[in-house]
C-alpha cells in the first residue's frame, strides 16, 4: 500500500511547468458548465456540457459567471483556458486539486485558489478545491464535482436582491469568497457540538474507552485538516485588499476588509477548538489514569487486608509437630475470631483515613 501511494506522488516528476494534467480523485464522466450572465436590468442562465458555449460571453458589457464542474476532461478545460487567455501555470494549478490556497496576479486577470468545506447529504464533511479566475467582466470557477455552497448567491443574483446585479465581477469574486467563509463558520459550529458531545461521553462511566479515544483522534485530525485549509486564506484576502488592480473597484475594498475580519474570526475559532480537542485528549487520559488508580487502590487495600490474615494462616499451616495451639480445644474458633477482628479493625482504620 505504501509503495502504491509513493508511485502516485511521483506521477508528475520530470514534467515541464504548465503541463495540463489532472491531479485529483473525483472522476466525472462529463464536464458540466453553468453560465450566469447578468446586469442590473437583465439575467440569463445557461447549463451545458460544452465549454464552447461560454466563448461568446467573453467581451460583453455584462458580468458572466462560468462555473465548471468536473476537471478530469482536461481537453475541455484547456479549450476554455486558451479562449480566456489563461497562463499555462494557471491551468496547471487549476487541475492540481491538492494546492494550498493562494492568489496570483496576472496582466489581465486574478487567480485565486480556495478550499470549500461543507456537509453533504450523508452529513460527511467534504473538502473541495475551488479555483477562481477573475477578469474584467467575468469570473470562472472550477470545481471537481457537483455540490457547493453557492445556492444562496445564485438565488440573490437571479432574484435581483441586494447590490450584486449592479456591481462588477470584483464584487462577484467577493460574494463567492464570502459564501465559502460563511460556511466555514457553519462547519466549525458543528465541530463545536461534536467536541461538547465527546466531552459529555468522557465523564460517563459506561463509555467505551476505545470508541472515545478513536473519536478524539479523528476529531483532532479533522480540526488540523480544516486549519490547513482555512489558515492560508487570511493571507489571500489580505493581498486582495492591498493590491492595486483595475479589476478591483475601490468600493469592493471595503467589503474585502470586512471579509478579512470574518476570516480572522474563523481562524481564531479554529485555534480555540484545536486547543479544546487537545484538552479533551488530556482530560481523557487523566480520567483513564484516575480510573486505573481507583482500581489499583482497591486492589492494594484488599491485598493489605489479607497480608496479616495470610501470615496467620501460614504460621498455623506449617507442618511442625510441636505447635501448642493446635491441640487446644477451641483453637480453630479463636483463630477465626482473631482473623475477623483484624479484618474489621483494618476496615475501620481505612474508613477513618477515607481510603474507602
C-alpha positions in Angstrom: 0.0 0.0 0.0 2.8 2.3 0.9 4.6 1.8 -2.5 1.3 2.5 -4.3 1.0 5.9 -2.7 4.6 6.6 -3.4 4.1 5.8 -7.1 1.1 8.1 -7.3 3.1 11.0 -5.7 5.8 10.8 -8.3 3.4 10.9 -11.2 4.3 14.4 -12.3 8.1 14.2 -11.9 10.1 15.4 -14.9 7.1 17.1 -16.5 7.6 20.6 -17.7 5.9 23.5 -15.8 2.5 24.4 -17.1 1.6 20.8 -18.1 -2.1 20.4 -18.2 -2.6 17.2 -16.1 -5.5 16.5 -13.7 -4.4 15.5 -10.2 -7.5 14.7 -8.2 -9.7 11.8 -7.1 -13.1 12.7 -8.4 -13.6 11.3 -11.9 -16.5 12.9 -13.8 -17.9 11.4 -17.0 -18.8 14.9 -18.3 -17.8 18.4 -17.7 -20.8 20.4 -16.7 -20.7 24.2 -17.3 -23.2 26.6 -15.5 -23.2 30.1 -17.0 -24.9 33.1 -15.4 -24.8 36.3 -17.4 -26.3 39.3 -15.8 -26.5 43.1 -15.5 -28.7 45.4 -13.4 -31.6 45.0 -15.9 -31.1 41.5 -17.3 -30.4 37.9 -16.2 -29.6 34.9 -18.3 -28.7 31.3 -17.2 -27.4 28.5 -19.3 -26.5 24.9 -18.3 -24.4 23.0 -20.8 -21.8 20.2 -21.2 -20.0 22.1 -24.0 -17.4 24.6 -22.8 -17.5 26.3 -26.2 -21.0 27.7 -25.2 -19.2 30.0 -22.8 -16.9 31.5 -25.5 -19.4 34.1 -26.9 -20.0 35.6 -23.4 -16.4 37.0 -23.4 -16.2 40.7 -24.2 -19.7 41.8 -23.4 -20.5 44.6 -21.0 -22.4 42.3 -18.6 -20.9 40.2 -15.8 -20.5 36.5 -16.6 -20.1 33.8 -14.0 -18.9 30.5 -15.6 -18.8 27.6 -13.1 -17.1 24.4 -14.3 -17.9 21.1 -12.6 -15.6 18.2 -13.4 -11.9 18.6 -14.1 -10.7 15.3 -15.4 -11.7 16.2 -19.0 -8.5 18.2 -19.5 -9.0 18.9 -23.2 -12.3 20.8 -22.4 -10.7 22.7 -19.6 -7.7 23.6 -21.8 -10.1 24.9 -24.5 -11.8 27.3 -22.0 -8.4 28.4 -20.7 -7.0 29.1 -24.1 -10.0 31.1 -25.1 -9.8 33.3 -22.0 -6.1 33.7 -22.2 -5.1 31.8 -19.1 -1.5 31.3 -18.4 -0.3 27.6 -18.6 0.8 27.8 -14.9 -2.7 28.8 -14.0 -4.2 25.8 -15.9 -1.7 23.5 -14.1 -2.8 24.9 -10.7 -6.5 24.6 -11.6 -6.1 20.8 -12.2 -3.9 20.3 -9.1 -6.6 19.8 -6.5 -4.1 19.5 -3.6 -2.9 23.0 -3.9 -2.5 25.4 -1.0 -4.9 28.4 -1.0 -3.2 31.3 -2.8 -3.6 34.4 -5.0 -1.7 35.2 -8.2 -1.9 38.4 -10.1 -1.6 38.3 -13.9 -1.8 41.1 -16.6 -5.5 40.7 -17.3 -6.9 38.6 -14.5 -6.5 37.4 -10.9 -6.2 33.8 -10.0 -7.4 32.5 -6.6 -7.4 29.1 -5.0 -9.7 28.4 -2.1 -10.8 25.3 -0.1 -14.6 24.9 0.2 -15.9 22.9 3.2 -19.5 21.7 3.5 -21.5 18.8 4.8 -23.1 16.5 2.1 -26.4 14.7 2.4 -24.8 12.0 4.5 -23.5 14.6 7.0 -19.9 13.9 5.9 -17.5 16.8 5.7 -16.4 17.4 2.1 -13.2 19.2 1.3 -13.1 20.6 -2.2 -10.8 23.0 -4.0 -12.3 25.9 -5.8 -10.1 27.7 -8.4 -11.3 31.1 -9.4 -10.2 33.3 -12.3 -11.4 37.0 -12.1 -11.3 39.1 -15.2 -12.7 42.5 -16.3 -16.3 41.3 -16.8 -16.2 37.6 -15.9 -15.5 35.1 -13.1 -14.6 31.5 -13.9 -14.8 29.0 -11.0 -13.5 25.4 -11.3 -14.8 22.5 -9.1 -14.2 18.8 -9.1 -17.9 17.8 -8.9 -21.4 18.9 -8.2 -22.3 20.3 -4.9 -21.2 23.6 -3.4 -22.2 26.5 -1.1 -23.3 29.0 -3.7 -27.0 28.3 -4.0 -28.0 31.4 -1.9 -25.7 33.5 -4.0 -27.3 32.2 -7.2 -30.7 32.9 -5.8 -29.8 36.5 -4.9 -28.4 37.1 -8.4 -31.5 35.6 -10.1 -34.0 37.5 -8.0 -32.0 40.7 -8.2 -31.9 41.1 -4.4 -29.0 43.1 -2.9 -26.4 45.0 -4.8 -24.9 42.1 -6.7 -26.6 42.8 -10.0 -25.4 46.4 -10.1 -21.8 45.6 -9.3 -18.9 44.2 -11.3 -17.0 40.9 -11.4 -14.9 42.1 -8.5 -18.0 42.1 -6.3 -19.0 38.6 -7.6 -15.5 37.4 -6.6 -16.1 38.9 -3.1 -19.5 37.3 -2.8 -18.1 33.8 -3.8 -15.4 34.0 -1.2 -17.8 35.3 1.4 -20.1 32.3 0.8 -17.2 30.0 1.3 -16.1 31.8 4.5 -19.6 31.9 5.9 -19.9 28.1 5.5 -16.6 27.8 7.4 -18.5 29.1 10.5 -21.2 26.5 10.0 -18.7 23.7 9.8 -16.8 25.0 12.9 -20.0 25.2 14.9 -20.8 21.6 14.0 -17.4 20.6 15.3 -18.1 22.6 18.5 -21.1 20.4 19.0 -19.0 17.3 18.4 -16.5 18.4 21.0 -19.2 19.0 23.5 -20.7 15.6 22.8 -17.3 13.8 23.3 -16.7 15.8 26.5 -20.0 14.5 27.9 -19.1 11.0 26.9 -15.8 11.1 28.6 -17.4 11.6 32.0 -19.9 8.7 31.5 -18.8 5.7 33.5 -20.2 3.2 30.9 -18.4 4.8 28.0 -16.4 2.5 25.6 -12.9 3.8 26.1 -11.7 2.6 22.7 -14.6 4.4 20.9 -14.0 7.6 22.8 -10.3 7.6 22.1 -10.9 7.0 18.4 -13.4 9.8 18.3 -11.0 12.2 19.8 -8.2 11.2 17.5 -10.5 11.5 14.4 -11.7 14.9 15.6 -8.1 16.1 16.1 -7.2 15.1 12.6 -10.3 16.9 11.2 -9.6 20.1 13.0 -5.9 20.1 11.8 -7.1 19.5 8.3 -9.6 22.3 8.5 -6.9 24.6 9.8 -4.6 23.8 6.9 -7.4 24.5 4.5 -8.6 27.8 6.1 -5.5 29.4 7.7 -3.8 30.5 4.4 -6.9 32.3 3.2 -6.2 35.1 5.7 -3.1 36.0 3.6 -5.0 35.7 0.4 -7.7 38.1 1.4 -5.1 40.5 2.8 -3.3 40.5 -0.5 -6.5 41.1 -2.4 -7.3 44.1 -0.3 -3.8 45.6 -0.7 -3.2 45.2 -4.4 -3.8 48.0 -6.8 -5.5 46.4 -9.8 -8.1 47.9 -12.2 -10.2 44.8 -11.8 -11.0 45.5 -8.2 -13.0 48.7 -7.7 -12.3 50.9 -4.7 -15.8 50.2 -3.2 -15.0 46.5 -3.2 -12.0 47.0 -0.9 -14.5 47.9 1.9 -16.1 44.5 1.5 -12.8 42.8 1.4 -11.8 44.4 4.7 -15.0 43.1 6.3 -14.3 39.7 4.8 -10.8 39.8 6.3 -12.3 40.4 9.7 -14.5 37.3 9.2 -11.6 35.0 8.3 -9.7 36.3 11.3 -12.7 35.3 13.4 -12.8 31.9 11.7 -9.1 31.3 12.3 -9.5 32.3 16.0 -12.4 29.9 16.4 -10.3 27.1 14.8 -7.5 27.7 17.2 -9.9 27.7 20.2 -11.4 24.4 19.1 -7.9 23.0 18.4 -6.9 23.7 22.0 -10.2 22.2 23.2 -9.5 19.0 21.3 -6.0 18.8 22.8 -7.6 19.5 26.2 -10.1 16.7 25.6 -7.2 14.3 25.0 -5.5 15.4 28.2 -8.8 15.1 30.1 -9.5 11.6 28.7 -6.0 10.4 29.7 -6.4 11.9 33.1 -9.8 10.2 33.7 -8.4 6.9 32.4 -5.5 7.3 34.8 -7.8 8.1 37.7 -9.9 5.1 37.0 -6.8 3.0 36.9 -5.6 4.5 40.2 -9.0 3.7 41.8 -8.7 0.1 40.6 -5.1 -0.1 42.0 -6.3 1.5 45.2 -9.0 -1.2 45.8 -6.6 -4.0 44.9 -4.0 -2.6 47.3 -6.5 -2.3 50.1 -7.6 -5.9 49.6 -4.0 -7.1 49.5 -3.2 -5.1 52.6 -6.1 -6.6 54.5 -5.2 -10.2 53.6 -1.4 -9.8 54.4 -1.8 -10.4 58.2 -4.5 -13.0 57.6 -2.3 -14.8 55.2 0.6 -14.6 57.7 -1.5 -16.1 60.4 -2.8 -18.9 58.1 0.8 -19.5 57.0 2.1 -19.8 60.5 -0.5 -22.3 61.7 -0.4 -24.1 58.4 3.3 -25.2 58.9 3.8 -28.9 59.4 5.7 -28.9 62.7 5.0 -31.5 65.3 5.0 -29.1 68.3 2.6 -26.2 67.9 0.8 -25.9 71.2 -2.2 -24.1 69.9 -3.1 -26.9 67.5 -4.0 -29.2 70.4 -6.2 -26.7 72.2 -10.0 -27.5 72.0 -11.1 -24.0 70.8 -8.0 -23.0 68.7 -9.9 -23.1 65.5 -12.7 -20.8 66.7 -10.2 -18.4 68.4 -8.2 -18.2 65.2 -11.2 -17.3 63.2 -12.2 -14.7 65.8 -8.7 -13.1 65.7 -8.7 -13.0 61.9 -12.2 -11.4 61.7 -11.2 -8.9 64.4 -8.1 -7.9 62.4 -10.2 -7.7 59.2 -12.8 -5.4 60.9 -10.1 -3.2 62.6 -8.4 -2.7 59.3 -11.6 -1.7 57.6 -12.4 0.8 60.3 -8.9 2.2 60.0 -9.2 2.6 56.2 -12.5 4.3 56.5 -11.1 6.8 59.1 -8.3 7.5 56.6 -11.0 7.9 53.9 -9.3 5.4 51.7 -12.6 3.5 51.3 
